Structure formats: C-alpha cells, structure tokens
Amino acid sequence: MSIAEIFDNMDYGPAPESSEAALQWIAARKGKFDHFINGDWVKPSSKKWFESLNPATGKSLAKIATGNARDIDAAVSAARAAQKGWRDLGGPARARYLYALARAIQRNARLLAVLETLDNGKPVRETRDIDIPLVARHFYHHAGWAHLQDQEFGDFEPMGVIGQIIPWNFPLLMLAWKIAPAIAAGNTVILKPAEYTSLTALCFAEICKDVGLPEGVVNIVTGDGKTGEALVKHPDIHKIAFTGSTEVGRLIRQATAGSGKHLTLELGGKSPFIVFDDADLDSAVEGVVDAIWFNQGQVCCAGSRLLLQEGIAEKMVAKLQKRMETLRIGDPLDKSIDMGAIVDPVQLSTIKSLVKKGAVEGGTVWQPKCDMPEGGCFYPPTLISDVTPASTVAQEEIFGPVIVSMTFRTPDEAVAIANNTRYGLAASVWSENINLALDIAPKLDCGVVWINSTNQFDAACGFGGNRESGYGREGGHEGMMEVLKPKFLSRLPSYKETKAPTPADYKTGATLADLDRTPKLYIGGKQARPDSGYSLPVFSAKGDKIGEVGEGNRKDIRNAVEAARKATSWTKASSHNRAQVLYYLAENLDIRKAEFADRLKLMSGVSAKKAQAEVDATIQRLFSYGAWTDKYESAVHSPPMRGVTLAMKEPIGTIGIVCPDDNPLLSMVSLAAPALAMGNRIILIASERHPLTATDFYQVLETSDMPAGAVNIITGPRDELTKTLAEHDDVKSVWYFGPQGGSRLVEAASTGNMKRTWVNNGKARDWFDIAQAEGREFLAQATQIKNIWIPYGE
C-alpha cells in the first residue's frame, strides 16, 4: 500500500506489541505457579493446579495453584506472625517499602502490561497507559499516607490481618487498590486473585520479594470460589475487602454476620450516562466510547445506560452509530485496536444471552459491520435502543460491550430514570451548563459522578458505591479509614445485658404516677398508638412498675419509615438551620433537666449526682453536634488532571438506630444527634429496658422546631423491631448498640438490600468519654462521600 493510499483511506496498520518477554517470564517458571506465603513459594496442599487461558486465543498460558482451607490457614498464620512487627516498624519505614514497590512496578511496567493483556484480553494500550501507571500511583500515594500516619491518624491503629478478594476485570489495579492502603496502615494481607487472571498478582509477589518486603506482610493464595470462601470464613481475619458481583457480596455479608469482621464491598453497577440537549455531542460520543467499550465493557462502573434528552436523542444515536463503525476489534496485543477479548467463554455466553433477551423484550439491537477475529472470545460493540427503564437489559448488569439507550424530557425525569436501579456506583452527566450539571450530581444516588467525562480514577479520590453496589470507599483519606480502627475499640469491655424483671419479680401494690399516662409512639411528628393495640410494662431499678409503653410492631416501623421518607425538608435545610434546631433542643432539655434526672434515677437506680451528670452530658452533646453541623465539611481533591474532584459528604438518608440500655438518655442522644446534624432522618428503637427516657424526649422534640418525620421513636421488643428495620429497603443504614446477638441479627438481615450497618459487636462504650462517644467517627457513619469529577478548560 502506498503512502497516498494510506492517507486516502486512513486505515490503521497493525502495531503489535511483542509477547516474547512475558512468555519467557512464564517459561522461566516452567509455566507453573505456587502460592506466595510468608515470603516464599509454597506448593498447594491440594496438589492441584488449574489452567490459565489467553481469552484472545483460548490457549493455555500457565498452571495456577488451587488453594484450599489449609493454604489459607498457612497464609493467615504467616500474616498474623508478621503483623505486629510490620505495625511497630512505623509509618516512615513502611513508606520506604511502598516507594520501593512503586518504583519496581514502574521498572517492570511493560512486562506487567503485556502479562495483563495476555491473561485478561484487554487492549495492551489500556494496560500500558492506564492500568499500570495507576498501580504505581496507588503505591506512591499510600506511601505518603504511611509516612503521615501518626500525624493524620494518631487516634487510629491498623485492623490486623485483612483478607482481600479481587475480580478479573482489572487484576493488577484492583490488587493495588486493596494492598497499598492496607499495608501502608500497618496491616498484613492475604490476597486471593480472580481465578481467570492470577498472573500479574504472582508477578507482583516476585516484586515484593525483590524489594525485600518483610515475610508475611503480603501473601497471595490462588484458587477458585472455594478458596475465597475459606478466606472469608477464617476466624483470624479482621477485615474482608471484596470487589465483585453483588450476588457474591451477599454471600460474604451473610457469612461474616456477627463475626466482628469489618467489610468493604465494591459490587455491581448499572451506571447512567446522561446527555442533556446543550451537551457537546461529539465529546459525549467519545465519552460513550470510553464509558462502555473501555475494557470491552467489563467495568463495574461502565456507563451502560445511555439517557438522552429527547431533543438530541436521534442526532446523538446517529453520531454514536457512525462512531461505532470505526471501532476496531482484534488481537489485544495490537496497539491500534479499540477492543480486545471477553475474559472467558462463560462471560461471552452471558452477554449473548442478555442481548438476545433485550431483543425479545422489544429492544432494537444495532451492531456495526466490523471484522471479528476468528477464535477467542470476542463480541462487537452493541447498542440496544427502544428499551424501557424496567426492561431486563436496563436493569441487569451485562458486563460486556453493550449499552442501552432511553430518552427523557426534563432534568427531574433524568434523575428519576437514573436512580431507577438497585445499584448505585457511578454516573456521567454531560452538559455545557455547569450549573445544571452540579445541580444534577447531588441528586444521583451513587458514589461517583463524572461531569463531561467518564471512568476517571485516582488514588487520592475515593471510589465506591451505594445500595447494591456495596459500601465503603477505596482510595484517598476515606480509603485509609477503611483499614484503620479507633485505638479504644480493642480495650472495650463486653456489653452487659440488663434483663427486664420477670412476672415473678413484679412488686404488687407499687405506686404509679398520680395521673396514669401510657406514652405512645412518636411517628411523623405525632404521638401515635401502637398498631398492635398492646402495651408493655416498665419497671424501676427496684422492680416497681412505673408505667407502660406501646408495643411497636412491623406496621409501626413501616409507618415510621414512610414518615421519614417524607421529611425531606430536614435534609434540604441548610447546615446552619439544622444547627439552630439542635441548639434549641439542648436549651429545651436544659429547662427540664431536673425532671429527666429524676426519671433516670428512678429507672436505672443511679444516684442523683450521676443522673444529673448524664443529663448535663446529654445537653453538652447536643450543643457539640450543633457546632459540628456546619464544620464537618466536604473536601476538594486535585487529581493529576485539568480539573478538580469534589468529595461531597452527603447524608445517607433514613437511618435506623437501636439504642442501648446503659445511660439511656446520653447514649440515645449520642447516636441520634450526629445523624440529625448531617441531615439524616431517623427511626429510633428506644432502650428496651428504659424506654420512658425516649418517650419523655419526644416532648422536647415537639417544642424545638424539629420537622415532622425527622425523628421517629418506637418502643417495644428490641430484636423484633431491629430485624424489621434491617430488612426494610428504604432504611439506608442501621446502627445497633446492644447485646452481641443483635449485631449478627442486623448484619444478616441486611443482606437482601446490602445496606450499611454499624454495630458494636457486643462491646460496651463509655458514653461519657468523648473519644468513644462523640466526633468524627459518628459523623463519618452519618455520611457517605460522593466524588464529583469536574474537568475544566477548552
């Protein structure tokens, strides 16, 4: 072909990347890889290996060890033995190792990029220019956090031994996301790579050995789902960090319920890509290419739902189809191709099946006429239009190069369609009107929003989702908080459950108040009789019957949640206005402090001095959170791009709070106040032993300008009400502070909707101690961080 012909047709020539060095690396290890445990290579106890295949050719690359419970035991033992020494080494010394790992990754960048492409099937252009540089960036960034740990996280300590399970779509990058912050903070890890894609993790193990990382700090055990299950269930693991499907995330939540293991789950997604009629359509088309055909659409936050404003929908689709005609599919090692191979025949079959179902349900399937390689797992870029928001392809994660398009008329309709999913990972908003874009971004129920951009990632900016996309964040300051714990937690005593008197203990003839009053529930700003029609007796510390309260049930919980959903005025109120209400609450409680002190003395049997001290501390706590309301603010990151990232601290929504029996007034307000300060609406399950404190408190709420529905109070059997709260889909988080069994109950009952939970795991806090009962830990639980990426410039 002549130069003139090349300029005339503008065809790309092949630009192959040699696989020789990577294949030689595999061959030098005889094509067979063991586990990496305690700084050395260890043969699998099962004496079994499985094939790792190149998805572009179907040919075998290597044999990978199949791990079992004994291998996990060995790895956990090594990690436990190494953890104290690694922690005590200190942040600056640990930082040197992370710097060394980052530099070694850069030195081996081309080898790692080619290995990743061979093993995963993604274009080498992506592994070379995106994945591996980000891997190095994560180790550099977290080396800095290690160095600054004593200054920035002085009240926190490492969790201990962390189990990590990563997916096959970004094998080495997900490894970096997990390992870098964990070891920076002083933890040790056992990482289980995806079965399909283990090679770069094993290459990283060699890098750890080469830089002299202490034995046992990083352990890598390969295998299938059973290997991961053994890791999740191991009793000596303090935290599980998992990235993968929502279905497996549920299994992990169920398996760890009540174990005390901390969880971060980054799960599936069905992210909207919203294009308004004033958007630069040519830029938006390129954004779609990056959103859904990057890594063949095998991206959890892929922009797989294209939402087009009606006025530009037809024009945008035409432009997109024209661009799709130019996409090239081929050998992933060819640097001029746009799309490589699907990771495995099983995944390819799933994609085909869902596209077929989309057509059956009425969608119009469009694919460009492009050359497809023979052999291997390849699938063309696909657009399905004419779908409804409720159709299967608009709701289910396809995890392939398939985008579905829908239209909307108004911004409110765009938000409604975007949020019409059980997921909540990411979204893209395209508009030349920055005011419109920044108005839409906070309304999207997801963890990340990209404005006029997509699939932007950086180690300084946290990433993670809401709802069935999981919880927790990876990267940045918030990511470090997921691998640290308050130092006081290890010293907390066990929670001592106080048993209510049995009928045999009742003292007959006990004197009730002069005027008999049965406190009602408090729902939607009104006192409400319990749906059950029953009441429960309340007894003093001496066993005297001092009153009765309503016996709440499932219907009362549903009514309270509905009232909380409607109380949006509290969330929309300015932080200044919320602060004024909390100050007013404190003032009104102060007026009645003698009455509340007498109640505490009667119920819990404490001295008059201690009862008064509890009321005084409660008043101070309300004032404190009034002060915090407009001080716990969002942050601005400066990632390596022309733009900024806003780390917005947003209220979670509706929070269920189950109050403990100890210090019933102070503990209740210590939990309620931070949630309210951040703009959440709450359903309080009152102390089962001392419910009158809560029913007295709603009289203060009624005179303190608290909007109806912002606070709802239910009395009754704790466990029954707690289970209902945890199972309710419109309750976004549940906080539980009570006996150990309740922690398991909350975590197990939350698996259906994957809501956030915060439980005490059977440990008792000192509610008078500010370090244990007030401040940033509580405010962090009351908020979720949404990172909004805003590029700028022409």
DAPE-V574046 format. One record per residue. N is the residue number from 1. RES is the residue in three letters. D_CENTER is the distance of its C-alpha to the mean C-alpha in whole Angstrom. Layout:
n = <N & N>
res = <RES & RES>
d_center = <D_CENTER & D_CENTER>
This chain:
n = <1 & 2 & 3 & 4 & 5 & 6 & 7 & 8 & 9 & 10 & 11 & 12 & 13 & 14 & 15 & 16 & 17 & 18 & 19 & 20 & 21 & 22 & 23 & 24 & 25 & 26 & 27 & 28 & 29 & 30 & 31 & 32 & 33 & 34 & 35 & 36 & 37 & 38 & 39 & 40 & 41 & 42 & 43 & 44 & 45 & 46 & 47 & 48 & 49 & 50 & 51 & 52 & 53 & 54 & 55 & 56 & 57 & 58 & 59 & 60 & 61 & 62 & 63 & 64 & 65 & 66 & 67 & 68 & 69 & 70 & 71 & 72 & 73 & 74 & 75 & 76 & 77 & 78 & 79 & 80 & 81 & 82 & 83 & 84 & 85 & 86 & 87 & 88 & 89 & 90 & 91 & 92 & 93 & 94 & 95 & 96 & 97 & 98 & 99 & 100 & 101 & 102 & 103 & 104 & 105 & 106 & 107 & 108 & 109 & 110 & 111 & 112 & 113 & 114 & 115 & 116 & 117 & 118 & 119 & 120 & 121 & 122 & 123 & 124 & 125 & 126 & 127 & 128 & 129 & 130 & 131 & 132 & 133 & 134 & 135 & 136 & 137 & 138 & 139 & 140 & 141 & 142 & 143 & 144 & 145 & 146 & 147 & 148 & 149 & 150 & 151 & 152 & 153 & 154 & 155 & 156 & 157 & 158 & 159 & 160 & 161 & 162 & 163 & 164 & 165 & 166 & 167 & 168 & 169 & 170 & 171 & 172 & 173 & 174 & 175 & 176 & 177 & 178 & 179 & 180 & 181 & 182 & 183 & 184 & 185 & 186 & 187 & 188 & 189 & 190 & 191 & 192 & 193 & 194 & 195 & 196 & 197 & 198 & 199 & 200 & 201 & 202 & 203 & 204 & 205 & 206 & 207 & 208 & 209 & 210 & 211 & 212 & 213 & 214 & 215 & 216 & 217 & 218 & 219 & 220 & 221 & 222 & 223 & 224 & 225 & 226 & 227 & 228 & 229 & 230 & 231 & 232 & 233 & 234 & 235 & 236 & 237 & 238 & 239 & 240 & 241 & 242 & 243 & 244 & 245 & 246 & 247 & 248 & 249 & 250 & 251 & 252 & 253 & 254 & 255 & 256 & 257 & 258 & 259 & 260 & 261 & 262 & 263 & 264 & 265 & 266 & 267 & 268 & 269 & 270 & 271 & 272 & 273 & 274 & 275 & 276 & 277 & 278 & 279 & 280 & 281 & 282 & 283 & 284 & 285 & 286 & 287 & 288 & 289 & 290 & 291 & 292 & 293 & 294 & 295 & 296 & 297 & 298 & 299 & 300 & 301 & 302 & 303 & 304 & 305 & 306 & 307 & 308 & 309 & 310 & 311 & 312 & 313 & 314 & 315 & 316 & 317 & 318 & 319 & 320 & 321 & 322 & 323 & 324 & 325 & 326 & 327 & 328 & 329 & 330 & 331 & 332 & 333 & 334 & 335 & 336 & 337 & 338 & 339 & 340 & 341 & 342 & 343 & 344 & 345 & 346 & 347 & 348 & 349 & 350 & 351 & 352 & 353 & 354 & 355 & 356 & 357 & 358 & 359 & 360 & 361 & 362 & 363 & 364 & 365 & 366 & 367 & 368 & 369 & 370 & 371 & 372 & 373 & 374 & 375 & 376 & 377 & 378 & 379 & 380 & 381 & 382 & 383 & 384 & 385 & 386 & 387 & 388 & 389 & 390 & 391 & 392 & 393 & 394 & 395 & 396 & 397 & 398 & 399 & 400 & 401 & 402 & 403 & 404 & 405 & 406 & 407 & 408 & 409 & 410 & 411 & 412 & 413 & 414 & 415 & 416 & 417 & 418 & 419 & 420 & 421 & 422 & 423 & 424 & 425 & 426 & 427 & 428 & 429 & 430 & 431 & 432 & 433 & 434 & 435 & 436 & 437 & 438 & 439 & 440 & 441 & 442 & 443 & 444 & 445 & 446 & 447 & 448 & 449 & 450 & 451 & 452 & 453 & 454 & 455 & 456 & 457 & 458 & 459 & 460 & 461 & 462 & 463 & 464 & 465 & 466 & 467 & 468 & 469 & 470 & 471 & 472 & 473 & 474 & 475 & 476 & 477 & 478 & 479 & 480 & 481 & 482 & 483 & 484 & 485 & 486 & 487 & 488 & 489 & 490 & 491 & 492 & 493 & 494 & 495 & 496 & 497 & 498 & 499 & 500 & 501 & 502 & 503 & 504 & 505 & 506 & 507 & 508 & 509 & 510 & 511 & 512 & 513 & 514 & 515 & 516 & 517 & 518 & 519 & 520 & 521 & 522 & 523 & 524 & 525 & 526 & 527 & 528 & 529 & 530 & 531 & 532 & 533 & 534 & 535 & 536 & 537 & 538 & 539 & 540 & 541 & 542 & 543 & 544 & 545 & 546 & 547 & 548 & 549 & 550 & 551 & 552 & 553 & 554 & 555 & 556 & 557 & 558 & 559 & 560 & 561 & 562 & 563 & 564 & 565 & 566 & 567 & 568 & 569 & 570 & 571 & 572 & 573 & 574 & 575 & 576 & 577 & 578 & 579 & 580 & 581 & 582 & 583 & 584 & 585 & 586 & 587 & 588 & 589 & 590 & 591 & 592 & 593 & 594 & 595 & 596 & 597 & 598 & 599 & 600 & 601 & 602 & 603 & 604 & 605 & 606 & 607 & 608 & 609 & 610 & 611 & 612 & 613 & 614 & 615 & 616 & 617 & 618 & 619 & 620 & 621 & 622 & 623 & 624 & 625 & 626 & 627 & 628 & 629 & 630 & 631 & 632 & 633 & 634 & 635 & 636 & 637 & 638 & 639 & 640 & 641 & 642 & 643 & 644 & 645 & 646 & 647 & 648 & 649 & 650 & 651 & 652 & 653 & 654 & 655 & 656 & 657 & 658 & 659 & 660 & 661 & 662 & 663 & 664 & 665 & 666 & 667 & 668 & 669 & 670 & 671 & 672 & 673 & 674 & 675 & 676 & 677 & 678 & 679 & 680 & 681 & 682 & 683 & 684 & 685 & 686 & 687 & 688 & 689 & 690 & 691 & 692 & 693 & 694 & 695 & 696 & 697 & 698 & 699 & 700 & 701 & 702 & 703 & 704 & 705 & 706 & 707 & 708 & 709 & 710 & 711 & 712 & 713 & 714 & 715 & 716 & 717 & 718 & 719 & 720 & 721 & 722 & 723 & 724 & 725 & 726 & 727 & 728 & 729 & 730 & 731 & 732 & 733 & 734 & 735 & 736 & 737 & 738 & 739 & 740 & 741 & 742 & 743 & 744 & 745 & 746 & 747 & 748 & 749 & 750 & 751 & 752 & 753 & 754 & 755 & 756 & 757 & 758 & 759 & 760 & 761 & 762 & 763 & 764 & 765 & 766 & 767 & 768 & 769 & 770 & 771 & 772 & 773 & 774 & 775 & 776 & 777 & 778 & 779 & 780 & 781 & 782 & 783 & 784 & 785 & 786 & 787 & 788 & 789 & 790 & 791 & 792 & 793 & 794>
res = <MET & SER & ILE & ALA & GLU & ILE & PHE & ASP & ASN & MET & ASP & TYR & GLY & PRO & ALA & PRO & GLU & SER & SER & GLU & ALA & ALA & LEU & GLN & TRP & ILE & ALA & ALA & ARG & LYS & GLY & LYS & PHE & ASP & HIS & PHE & ILE & ASN & GLY & ASP & TRP & VAL & LYS & PRO & SER & SER & LYS & LYS & TRP & PHE & GLU & SER & LEU & ASN & PRO & ALA & THR & GLY & LYS & SER & LEU & ALA & LYS & ILE & ALA & THR & GLY & ASN & ALA & ARG & ASP & ILE & ASP & ALA & ALA & VAL & SER & ALA & ALA & ARG & ALA & ALA & GLN & LYS & GLY & TRP & ARG & ASP & LEU & GLY & GLY & PRO & ALA & ARG & ALA & ARG & TYR & LEU & TYR & ALA & LEU & ALA & ARG & ALA & ILE & GLN & ARG & ASN & ALA & ARG & LEU & LEU & ALA & VAL & LEU & GLU & THR & LEU & ASP & ASN & GLY & LYS & PRO & VAL & ARG & GLU & THR & ARG & ASP & ILE & ASP & ILE & PRO & LEU & VAL & ALA & ARG & HIS & PHE & TYR & HIS & HIS & ALA & GLY & TRP & ALA & HIS & LEU & GLN & ASP & GLN & GLU & PHE & GLY & ASP & PHE & GLU & PRO & MET & GLY & VAL & ILE & GLY & GLN & ILE & ILE & PRO & TRP & ASN & PHE & PRO & LEU & LEU & MET & LEU & ALA & TRP & LYS & ILE & ALA & PRO & ALA & ILE & ALA & ALA & GLY & ASN & THR & VAL & ILE & LEU & LYS & PRO & ALA & GLU & TYR & THR & SER & LEU & THR & ALA & LEU & CYS & PHE & ALA & GLU & ILE & CYS & LYS & ASP & VAL & GLY & LEU & PRO & GLU & GLY & VAL & VAL & ASN & ILE & VAL & THR & GLY & ASP & GLY & LYS & THR & GLY & GLU & ALA & LEU & VAL & LYS & HIS & PRO & ASP & ILE & HIS & LYS & ILE & ALA & PHE & THR & GLY & SER & THR & GLU & VAL & GLY & ARG & LEU & ILE & ARG & GLN & ALA & THR & ALA & GLY & SER & GLY & LYS & HIS & LEU & THR & LEU & GLU & LEU & GLY & GLY & LYS & SER & PRO & PHE & ILE & VAL & PHE & ASP & ASP & ALA & ASP & LEU & ASP & SER & ALA & VAL & GLU & GLY & VAL & VAL & ASP & ALA & ILE & TRP & PHE & ASN & GLN & GLY & GLN & VAL & CYS & CYS & ALA & GLY & SER & ARG & LEU & LEU & LEU & GLN & GLU & GLY & ILE & ALA & GLU & LYS & MET & VAL & ALA & LYS & LEU & GLN & LYS & ARG & MET & GLU & THR & LEU & ARG & ILE & GLY & ASP & PRO & LEU & ASP & LYS & SER & ILE & ASP & MET & GLY & ALA & ILE & VAL & ASP & PRO & VAL & GLN & LEU & SER & THR & ILE & LYS & SER & LEU & VAL & LYS & LYS & GLY & ALA & VAL & GLU & GLY & GLY & THR & VAL & TRP & GLN & PRO & LYS & CYS & ASP & MET & PRO & GLU & GLY & GLY & CYS & PHE & TYR & PRO & PRO & THR & LEU & ILE & SER & ASP & VAL & THR & PRO & ALA & SER & THR & VAL & ALA & GLN & GLU & GLU & ILE & PHE & GLY & PRO & VAL & ILE & VAL & SER & MET & THR & PHE & ARG & THR & PRO & ASP & GLU & ALA & VAL & ALA & ILE & ALA & ASN & ASN & THR & ARG & TYR & GLY & LEU & ALA & ALA & SER & VAL & TRP & SER & GLU & ASN & ILE & ASN & LEU & ALA & LEU & ASP & ILE & ALA & PRO & LYS & LEU & ASP & CYS & GLY & VAL & VAL & TRP & ILE & ASN & SER & THR & ASN & GLN & PHE & ASP & ALA & ALA & CYS & GLY & PHE & GLY & GLY & ASN & ARG & GLU & SER & GLY & TYR & GLY & ARG & GLU & GLY & GLY & HIS & GLU & GLY & MET & MET & GLU & VAL & LEU & LYS & PRO & LYS & PHE & LEU & SER & ARG & LEU & PRO & SER & TYR & LYS & GLU & THR & LYS & ALA & PRO & THR & PRO & ALA & ASP & TYR & LYS & THR & GLY & ALA & THR & LEU & ALA & ASP & LEU & ASP & ARG & THR & PRO & LYS & LEU & TYR & ILE & GLY & GLY & LYS & GLN & ALA & ARG & PRO & ASP & SER & GLY & TYR & SER & LEU & PRO & VAL & PHE & SER & ALA & LYS & GLY & ASP & LYS & ILE & GLY & GLU & VAL & GLY & GLU & GLY & ASN & ARG & LYS & ASP & ILE & ARG & ASN & ALA & VAL & GLU & ALA & ALA & ARG & LYS & ALA & THR & SER & TRP & THR & LYS & ALA & SER & SER & HIS & ASN & ARG & ALA & GLN & VAL & LEU & TYR & TYR & LEU & ALA & GLU & ASN & LEU & ASP & ILE & ARG & LYS & ALA & GLU & PHE & ALA & ASP & ARG & LEU & LYS & LEU & MET & SER & GLY & VAL & SER & ALA & LYS & LYS & ALA & GLN & ALA & GLU & VAL & ASP & ALA & THR & ILE & GLN & ARG & LEU & PHE & SER & TYR & GLY & ALA & TRP & THR & ASP & LYS & TYR & GLU & SER & ALA & VAL & HIS & SER & PRO & PRO & MET & ARG & GLY & VAL & THR & LEU & ALA & MET & LYS & GLU & PRO & ILE & GLY & THR & ILE & GLY & ILE & VAL & CYS & PRO & ASP & ASP & ASN & PRO & LEU & LEU & SER & MET & VAL & SER & LEU & ALA & ALA & PRO & ALA & LEU & ALA & MET & GLY & ASN & ARG & ILE & ILE & LEU & ILE & ALA & SER & GLU & ARG & HIS & PRO & LEU & THR & ALA & THR & ASP & PHE & TYR & GLN & VAL & LEU & GLU & THR & SER & ASP & MET & PRO & ALA & GLY & ALA & VAL & ASN & ILE & ILE & THR & GLY & PRO & ARG & ASP & GLU & LEU & THR & LYS & THR & LEU & ALA & GLU & HIS & ASP & ASP & VAL & LYS & SER & VAL & TRP & TYR & PHE & GLY & PRO & GLN & GLY & GLY & SER & ARG & LEU & VAL & GLU & ALA & ALA & SER & THR & GLY & ASN & MET & LYS & ARG & THR & TRP & VAL & ASN & ASN & GLY & LYS & ALA & ARG & ASP & TRP & PHE & ASP & ILE & ALA & GLN & ALA & GLU & GLY & ARG & GLU & PHE & LEU & ALA & GLN & ALA & THR & GLN & ILE & LYS & ASN & ILE & TRP & ILE & PRO & TYR & GLY & GLU>
d_center = <53 & 55 & 53 & 54 & 53 & 49 & 49 & 50 & 48 & 45 & 44 & 41 & 43 & 41 & 40 & 39 & 37 & 39 & 37 & 40 & 38 & 35 & 37 & 39 & 36 & 36 & 39 & 40 & 38 & 40 & 37 & 36 & 33 & 32 & 29 & 28 & 29 & 30 & 31 & 33 & 33 & 33 & 35 & 33 & 34 & 34 & 36 & 35 & 33 & 32 & 32 & 30 & 31 & 32 & 30 & 33 & 36 & 35 & 36 & 35 & 34 & 34 & 33 & 30 & 30 & 29 & 27 & 28 & 27 & 30 & 29 & 25 & 28 & 29 & 26 & 25 & 28 & 28 & 25 & 26 & 29 & 28 & 25 & 28 & 30 & 27 & 26 & 29 & 30 & 28 & 26 & 29 & 30 & 27 & 26 & 29 & 28 & 25 & 27 & 29 & 27 & 26 & 30 & 30 & 27 & 29 & 33 & 31 & 30 & 32 & 32 & 28 & 28 & 31 & 29 & 26 & 28 & 30 & 28 & 25 & 27 & 26 & 28 & 29 & 29 & 26 & 25 & 28 & 27 & 23 & 22 & 24 & 24 & 20 & 20 & 23 & 22 & 19 & 21 & 23 & 21 & 19 & 23 & 23 & 21 & 23 & 26 & 25 & 23 & 26 & 26 & 22 & 21 & 24 & 23 & 20 & 21 & 19 & 18 & 20 & 20 & 16 & 16 & 14 & 15 & 14 & 16 & 19 & 18 & 18 & 19 & 20 & 17 & 15 & 17 & 17 & 13 & 13 & 17 & 18 & 16 & 16 & 20 & 20 & 19 & 22 & 20 & 21 & 20 & 20 & 19 & 19 & 20 & 20 & 23 & 24 & 24 & 24 & 27 & 25 & 23 & 27 & 28 & 26 & 27 & 30 & 29 & 28 & 32 & 33 & 32 & 33 & 29 & 30 & 30 & 28 & 25 & 23 & 24 & 24 & 24 & 25 & 25 & 24 & 21 & 24 & 23 & 19 & 20 & 22 & 20 & 17 & 20 & 22 & 23 & 23 & 19 & 17 & 14 & 12 & 10 & 10 & 10 & 12 & 13 & 12 & 15 & 14 & 11 & 13 & 16 & 14 & 13 & 16 & 18 & 16 & 17 & 19 & 19 & 17 & 15 & 12 & 9 & 6 & 5 & 5 & 8 & 11 & 12 & 15 & 15 & 18 & 21 & 23 & 26 & 29 & 32 & 33 & 31 & 32 & 32 & 33 & 30 & 28 & 29 & 29 & 25 & 25 & 26 & 23 & 21 & 22 & 24 & 23 & 22 & 24 & 21 & 19 & 16 & 13 & 13 & 17 & 18 & 20 & 21 & 24 & 25 & 28 & 30 & 33 & 36 & 35 & 33 & 36 & 37 & 33 & 33 & 37 & 35 & 32 & 35 & 37 & 34 & 33 & 37 & 37 & 34 & 35 & 34 & 35 & 35 & 32 & 34 & 36 & 34 & 36 & 34 & 31 & 29 & 29 & 29 & 26 & 25 & 27 & 29 & 27 & 25 & 28 & 29 & 26 & 26 & 30 & 29 & 27 & 29 & 32 & 30 & 29 & 33 & 34 & 32 & 34 & 32 & 34 & 33 & 34 & 34 & 36 & 39 & 38 & 40 & 37 & 38 & 40 & 38 & 34 & 31 & 31 & 31 & 32 & 30 & 30 & 29 & 30 & 31 & 32 & 29 & 28 & 25 & 25 & 26 & 24 & 24 & 22 & 20 & 19 & 17 & 21 & 19 & 23 & 25 & 25 & 24 & 25 & 27 & 28 & 29 & 29 & 31 & 30 & 27 & 26 & 26 & 24 & 21 & 22 & 22 & 19 & 17 & 19 & 16 & 14 & 11 & 10 & 9 & 12 & 15 & 19 & 21 & 25 & 28 & 30 & 30 & 27 & 28 & 27 & 24 & 23 & 23 & 21 & 18 & 17 & 18 & 16 & 13 & 10 & 8 & 11 & 15 & 18 & 21 & 24 & 22 & 19 & 17 & 18 & 16 & 17 & 16 & 16 & 14 & 10 & 8 & 5 & 5 & 6 & 8 & 9 & 7 & 4 & 2 & 3 & 5 & 8 & 12 & 14 & 14 & 11 & 10 & 13 & 12 & 10 & 13 & 16 & 17 & 20 & 23 & 24 & 22 & 24 & 27 & 26 & 29 & 28 & 28 & 31 & 32 & 34 & 36 & 38 & 42 & 43 & 46 & 48 & 47 & 48 & 51 & 53 & 55 & 52 & 52 & 50 & 49 & 52 & 51 & 49 & 45 & 42 & 39 & 37 & 33 & 32 & 30 & 30 & 32 & 35 & 36 & 36 & 38 & 36 & 36 & 37 & 40 & 40 & 40 & 39 & 41 & 40 & 42 & 43 & 42 & 46 & 45 & 47 & 46 & 45 & 43 & 41 & 38 & 37 & 35 & 32 & 30 & 28 & 30 & 30 & 26 & 26 & 28 & 26 & 23 & 25 & 27 & 23 & 22 & 26 & 25 & 24 & 26 & 25 & 22 & 24 & 26 & 26 & 25 & 29 & 30 & 27 & 28 & 32 & 31 & 29 & 33 & 35 & 33 & 34 & 37 & 38 & 37 & 39 & 42 & 42 & 41 & 44 & 43 & 40 & 41 & 44 & 41 & 39 & 42 & 43 & 40 & 39 & 42 & 41 & 44 & 45 & 44 & 40 & 40 & 41 & 38 & 35 & 36 & 37 & 33 & 32 & 34 & 33 & 29 & 29 & 31 & 28 & 25 & 28 & 28 & 24 & 24 & 25 & 24 & 20 & 20 & 18 & 19 & 20 & 19 & 22 & 21 & 24 & 25 & 27 & 25 & 22 & 18 & 18 & 15 & 15 & 14 & 14 & 15 & 12 & 15 & 17 & 16 & 18 & 20 & 22 & 25 & 26 & 30 & 31 & 32 & 31 & 32 & 30 & 27 & 26 & 27 & 25 & 22 & 23 & 24 & 20 & 19 & 22 & 22 & 19 & 20 & 18 & 21 & 21 & 23 & 24 & 25 & 28 & 29 & 31 & 34 & 35 & 34 & 36 & 35 & 32 & 35 & 37 & 34 & 33 & 37 & 36 & 33 & 36 & 38 & 35 & 34 & 31 & 30 & 30 & 27 & 25 & 26 & 27 & 28 & 29 & 31 & 32 & 31 & 27 & 26 & 27 & 25 & 22 & 22 & 23 & 20 & 17 & 18 & 19 & 17 & 17 & 16 & 12 & 12 & 15 & 16 & 19 & 22 & 24 & 26 & 24 & 24 & 22 & 19 & 19 & 20 & 17 & 15 & 17 & 18 & 14 & 14 & 15 & 13 & 10 & 10 & 8 & 11 & 13 & 16 & 19 & 20 & 24 & 24 & 26 & 25 & 28 & 28 & 31 & 29 & 27 & 25 & 24 & 24 & 23 & 21 & 18 & 17 & 17 & 16 & 13 & 12 & 14 & 12 & 9 & 10 & 11 & 13 & 16 & 18 & 22 & 24 & 28 & 32 & 34>
